[in-house]
């Protein structure tokens, strides 16, 4: 049987032009260690993904002739050599990365922007890019091909004319047009999941917050909402969406805000008004889960599902990333249990990075958390942050068991736990056959 050749190293020149190396092979990183991708974790680069360079940072490749990893500073072109830099993929939603890009991060001169970085190579046999990843959600609604701004702009202008005094609509128009937020665009397309930001404040100070960063870090991707909308403003947007959209969801807790748990009174009143006007659709609450008493109140107000964010099931690493103010990790666990006891579909927005997430101790802690809280679903979200910065802050010094194996362990221990990437409608909280489609190869 002919042995499949390993994918080739990708590198970029100073202008950002990307090439495949004729001899050296693709490597990846798990935590701070270079590793070879396993064949089962290599999939074609998903449609809608993008390639980035890692500026002025040389890639690490596998040299099959010497059977070792090498740092590639330059590549020869005839008699000349040119300095090269590493290449990374930013994948379309629905895919969890299993390896980070392999490069000499100690030579990196810039703090990388808040994107998720994935190992990528070139399959010369099939002439296509490949990434170290696994598909964890088959929902195709979030494919970039579904978001055509030529159709969006007239919808935004029309809706703003209909509700000229609704500040929340104006905020979401900016999110849709300026920040290209797919969820905000859904509000104007009147379909699927739409966002309801409510909070300009937060009681976490996340290292990778996309709406607020200190001046000495990388810039945030968005500006936060600057006001707290009224229950009337919220209901005015949410009710028509729930009544008219296909597969409708409205979600509190968005990238353009702090944490909605700090506006729980407003959120609860808005939700009661929404539920009084329609029982159609799903009302979801995304939060850090820092205040269990407010979670209890929001459950009673009519929430259908709740999703709580964490980068780790271990308090030490949670605190290093979230830097909580006025609450403790135990409060998050209590909120998860409270929402489940109240009958809500409960989820963890699990911000993953190879090296920490697949650390055997982390996997054991996550298994305990699942057993303790009864959580229904783990959303495997690629943490958007500079990988080197994150590994240093977390003190990651060795590789983990592998993301693919981590998923297998969780599934074996808890066969009914659901994995995904996106929020679900009530009709799909508990699909009849959870064994299909996990993990999905391509």
C-alpha positions in Angstrom: 0.0 0.0 0.0 1.3 3.4 -1.0 2.1 5.5 2.1 0.4 8.9 2.2 3.0 11.7 2.1 3.0 14.2 5.0 1.7 17.8 4.2 4.4 20.3 3.3 5.4 23.3 5.4 3.8 26.6 4.5 5.8 29.8 4.8 5.4 33.4 3.8 7.8 36.0 2.4 8.1 39.6 3.8 5.2 40.7 1.6 2.9 38.0 2.8 3.0 35.8 -0.2 2.5 32.2 0.8 4.5 29.2 -0.5 4.8 25.5 0.2 8.3 24.1 0.9 9.4 21.4 -1.6 11.0 19.2 1.1 10.2 20.2 4.7 7.0 18.9 6.3 4.2 20.6 8.3 4.5 20.6 12.0 2.1 21.9 14.7 2.4 22.8 18.4 0.7 21.4 21.4 1.4 23.9 24.2 5.0 24.9 23.8 6.2 21.7 22.1 6.5 21.0 18.3 4.7 17.8 17.3 3.8 16.0 14.1 0.1 16.1 13.2 -1.6 12.7 13.2 -3.3 11.7 10.0 -6.7 11.5 11.6 -6.6 15.1 12.8 -5.8 16.6 9.3 -8.8 17.9 7.4 -9.1 20.2 4.3 -9.1 23.8 5.2 -12.8 24.6 5.7 -14.5 26.9 3.2 -14.7 30.4 4.5 -11.4 30.2 6.5 -8.5 32.6 6.1 -4.7 32.4 6.2 -2.6 34.8 8.3 1.1 35.3 8.7 2.8 35.4 12.1 4.9 38.5 11.4 8.7 38.2 11.6 8.4 34.8 13.3 10.2 31.8 11.6 8.2 28.6 11.2 9.2 25.3 12.6 9.1 22.3 10.2 9.8 18.6 10.3 12.9 17.5 8.4 12.2 13.9 7.4 15.8 13.4 6.3 17.3 14.1 9.7 14.1 13.1 11.6 14.0 16.3 13.7 12.2 19.6 14.0 14.1 22.6 12.6 13.5 26.3 12.6 13.3 27.8 9.1 14.8 31.3 9.1 15.5 31.5 5.3 14.5 29.7 2.1 16.8 29.5 -0.9 15.7 30.8 -4.3 18.4 29.9 -6.7 21.5 31.6 -5.4 19.6 33.9 -3.2 18.0 33.3 0.1 15.0 35.2 1.6 13.8 35.6 5.2 10.5 33.8 5.8 7.7 33.9 8.4 5.2 31.4 9.7 1.7 30.9 8.4 -1.5 30.2 10.4 -5.1 29.5 9.6 -8.2 31.2 11.1 -10.9 28.6 10.6 -14.5 29.1 9.8 -16.9 28.5 12.7 -17.8 24.9 13.7 -14.2 23.5 13.8 -12.0 23.0 16.8 -8.3 23.2 16.3 -6.1 20.4 17.6 -2.7 22.0 17.1 -1.3 25.6 17.2 1.0 26.9 14.4 4.6 25.7 14.8 7.0 28.6 15.0 9.7 30.1 17.2 7.5 32.3 19.3 10.4 33.5 21.3 11.4 35.6 18.3 8.0 37.1 17.8 8.2 40.9 18.1 4.4 41.8 18.1 1.5 40.8 20.3 -0.8 38.9 17.9 -4.3 40.2 17.4 -7.3 38.4 19.0 -7.8 35.7 16.5 -7.6 31.9 16.9 -4.4 30.5 15.3 -4.4 26.9 13.8 -1.6 24.8 12.3 -1.9 24.6 8.5 0.0 22.9 5.7 -0.1 21.9 2.0 -1.3 18.6 0.8 0.6 18.3 -2.5 -1.1 15.1 -3.6 -4.5 16.6 -3.5 -3.4 20.2 -4.0 -5.2 21.7 -1.1 -4.5 23.3 2.3 -5.0 21.1 5.4 -5.4 22.1 9.0 -5.1 20.2 12.3 -8.7 20.3 13.4 -12.0 18.4 13.9 -15.5 19.5 13.0 -17.7 19.6 16.1 -20.9 21.2 14.7 -22.7 20.5 11.5 -24.9 23.7 11.7 -24.1 25.4 8.4 -26.0 28.6 9.1 -22.8 30.4 10.2 -20.9 29.7 6.9 -19.6 33.1 5.6 -21.2 32.4 2.2 -24.6 33.0 3.9 -23.7 36.7 4.7 -23.8 38.9 1.6 -23.4 42.5 2.6 -25.0 43.6 -0.7 -28.3 42.3 0.6 -27.6 43.5 4.2 -27.2 47.2 3.7 -30.8 48.0 2.4 -32.2 45.9 5.2 -30.3 47.9 7.8 -31.4 51.2 6.4 -35.0 50.0 6.3 -35.1 48.8 9.8 -33.5 51.9 11.2 -36.2 54.0 9.5 -38.8 51.8 11.2 -37.4 52.2 14.7 -35.5 55.5 14.7 -35.5 55.8 18.5 -34.3 52.3 19.4 -30.7 52.7 20.6 -30.2 48.9 20.7 -31.1 48.6 17.0 -28.6 51.4 16.2 -25.9 49.5 18.2 -26.6 46.3 16.3 -26.6 48.1 13.0 -23.0 49.2 13.8 -22.1 45.6 14.8 -23.5 44.3 11.6 -22.0 46.8 9.2 -18.8 48.0 10.9 -17.8 44.8 12.8 -19.3 42.3 10.4 -20.9 40.3 13.3 -22.8 37.5 11.8 -25.3 37.3 14.7 -26.1 41.0 14.3 -26.6 40.5 10.6 -29.1 37.8 11.4 -31.3 40.3 13.2 -31.6 42.3 9.9 -31.9 39.2 7.8 -34.6 38.1 10.4 -33.3 34.6 10.7 -31.7 32.2 13.1 -29.8 33.5 16.2 -29.8 37.3 16.9 -27.9 39.1 19.7 -29.3 41.3 22.5 -26.4 43.1 24.1 -27.3 44.9 27.3 -24.2 45.5 29.5 -21.4 48.1 29.2 -19.8 46.7 32.4 -18.2 43.4 33.3 -16.8 41.8 36.5 -14.2 39.7 34.6 -11.0 41.1 33.1 -10.3 38.4 30.5 -6.9 38.3 28.9 -8.6 37.8 25.5 -11.6 40.2 25.9 -12.6 41.3 22.4 -14.4 44.5 23.6 -11.9 46.0 26.2 -8.2 45.7 26.3 -5.5 47.7 28.2 -3.5 50.2 26.0 -0.3 48.1 26.3 -2.0 45.0 24.7 -3.4 44.4 21.3 -6.5 46.4 20.3 -9.9 45.0 21.0 -12.0 43.9 18.0 -15.1 45.8 19.0 -16.2 48.8 21.1 -18.6 47.9 23.9 -22.2 49.1 24.0 -22.2 52.3 26.0 -25.6 52.2 27.5 -28.1 49.8 29.1 -31.1 49.3 26.8 -34.6 49.4 28.3 -36.9 46.4 28.5 -39.0 48.1 25.8 -36.1 48.5 23.5 -35.1 44.8 23.9 -38.6 43.5 23.4 -39.2 45.7 20.4 -36.4 43.8 18.6 -36.7 40.4 20.1 -40.4 39.7 19.7 -40.6 40.2 15.9 -37.5 38.1 15.5 -38.9 35.3 17.5 -42.3 35.5 15.7 -41.0 35.7 12.1 -37.5 34.2 11.9 -36.8 30.6 10.9 -35.2 28.6 13.8 -35.3 31.8 16.0 -33.0 32.4 18.9 -32.3 35.6 20.8 -29.2 35.7 23.0 -28.1 38.0 25.7 -24.3 38.2 26.2 -22.4 39.2 23.1 -18.9 40.2 22.1 -19.8 43.9 22.0 -20.7 44.1 25.7 -19.5 43.2 29.2 -21.5 40.6 31.1 -25.4 40.8 31.1 -25.5 39.3 34.5 -24.7 42.8 35.8 -28.0 43.9 34.2 -30.1 41.0 35.4 -33.0 43.1 36.5 -33.4 44.6 33.0 -32.8 41.3 31.3 -35.4 39.5 33.5 -38.0 42.2 32.9 -37.4 42.2 29.1 -37.6 38.4 29.1 -40.9 38.3 31.0 -42.3 40.8 28.4 -41.0 38.7 25.5 -42.5 35.5 26.9 -45.8 37.2 27.5 -46.1 38.1 23.8 -44.8 34.8 22.3 -43.8 31.3 23.2 -42.1 30.8 19.9 -38.4 30.5 19.6 -35.6 30.2 22.1 -34.3 32.8 24.6 -30.7 32.2 25.6 -28.4 33.7 28.2 -24.6 33.8 27.7 -22.7 34.8 30.8 -19.7 34.2 33.1 -22.2 32.9 35.6 -20.7 34.9 38.5 -23.9 35.5 40.4 -26.0 32.3 41.1 -28.8 34.3 42.8 -29.3 36.3 39.6 -29.1 33.2 37.5 -31.9 31.8 39.6 -34.0 34.9 39.0 -33.3 34.8 35.2 -34.3 31.2 35.1 -37.6 32.1 36.7 -38.1 34.9 34.2 -38.4 32.4 31.4 -34.9 31.7 30.0 -34.8 28.5 27.8 -31.0 27.9 27.9 -27.9 29.3 29.5 -24.3 29.1 28.5 -21.4 29.9 30.9 -17.9 30.7 29.7 -14.7 29.2 31.0 -11.2 28.5 29.7 -10.5 25.8 32.3 -12.3 23.5 34.7 -9.5 24.3 37.2 -9.8 27.3 39.4 -6.1 28.3 39.1 -6.2 28.6 35.3 -9.7 30.1 35.3 -8.5 32.9 37.6 -5.4 33.5 35.5 -7.5 34.1 32.4 -10.7 35.7 33.7 -9.2 37.6 36.6 -12.6 37.7 38.3 -13.6 40.8 40.3 -15.9 40.1 43.2 -16.8 36.5 42.5 -15.1 33.1 42.7 -14.9 30.1 40.5 -17.3 28.2 42.8 -20.0 30.7 41.9 -19.7 29.7 38.3 -20.1 26.0 39.2 -23.1 26.9 41.4 -24.7 28.8 38.5 -24.3 25.8 36.2 -26.0 23.5 38.7 -28.7 26.1 39.4 -29.6 26.5 35.7 -29.7 22.7 35.3 -31.9 22.2 38.4 -34.3 24.8 37.1 -34.8 22.7 34.0 -32.8 24.8 31.5 -30.6 23.4 28.8 -27.1 24.2 30.1 -23.9 24.7 28.2 -20.2 25.5 28.8 -18.6 27.9 26.4 -15.3 26.2 26.7 -12.5 28.3 25.3 -9.9 25.8 24.3 -6.2 25.8 23.4 -4.0 22.8 22.8 -1.6 22.3 25.7 -4.0 23.4 28.5 -7.3 22.0 27.4 -5.9 18.5 26.7 -3.7 18.4 29.8 -4.6 15.2 31.6 -5.3 17.0 34.8 -7.6 19.4 33.0 -9.5 16.5 31.4 -10.0 15.0 34.8 -11.2 18.3 36.2 -13.7 18.7 33.3 -15.0 15.2 33.9 -15.6 16.0 37.6 -17.3 19.3 36.6 -19.7 17.5 34.1 -20.6 15.0 36.8 -21.1 17.7 39.5 -23.2 20.0 37.4 -25.0 17.8 34.9 -24.2 20.2 32.1 -25.8 19.2 28.8 -23.4 20.5 26.2 -19.8 21.6 25.8 -19.3 24.2 23.1 -15.7 23.8 21.9 -14.6 27.3 21.0 -11.1 28.1 19.8 -9.7 30.7 22.2 -8.8 33.9 20.3 -5.5 35.0 21.7 -1.8 35.1 21.0 -0.8 31.5 21.7 2.6 32.4 23.1 1.2 35.0 25.4 -1.5 32.6 26.6 0.9 29.7 27.2 3.2 32.0 29.2 0.4 33.5 31.3 -1.0 30.0 32.0 2.5 28.6 32.8 2.1 25.8 30.2 5.4 24.0 30.0 4.6 20.7 28.3 2.3 19.2 25.7 -1.0 17.6 26.5 -2.5 14.2 25.5 -3.9 15.6 22.2 -7.2 17.4 21.6 -8.6 14.5 19.6 -7.9 12.1 22.5 -9.3 14.6 25.0 -12.6 14.5 23.1 -12.6 10.8 23.0 -12.0 10.5 26.8 -14.9 12.9 27.5 -17.2 11.0 25.2 -16.4 7.6 26.6 -17.0 8.7 30.2 -20.2 10.7 29.4 -21.7 9.2 26.2 -24.7 11.6 26.4 -22.7 14.8 26.7 -23.2 16.9 23.6 -20.4 18.7 21.8 -20.9 21.6 19.4 -20.0 25.2 18.5 -23.3 27.0 18.3 -26.4 27.6 20.5 -29.4 25.4 19.7 -33.1 26.0 19.3 -35.3 24.3 21.9 -36.4 21.7 19.4 -32.8 20.6 19.0 -31.7 20.6 22.7 -31.9 16.8 22.8 -31.5 15.3 19.4 -32.6 11.7 19.1 -29.2 10.3 18.1 -26.2 11.9 19.7 -23.8 9.4 18.3 -24.0 10.7 14.8 -21.5 13.3 13.7 -19.0 13.3 16.5 -16.2 14.1 16.1 -16.8 14.8 12.4 -13.8 14.2 10.2 -14.4 16.9 7.5 
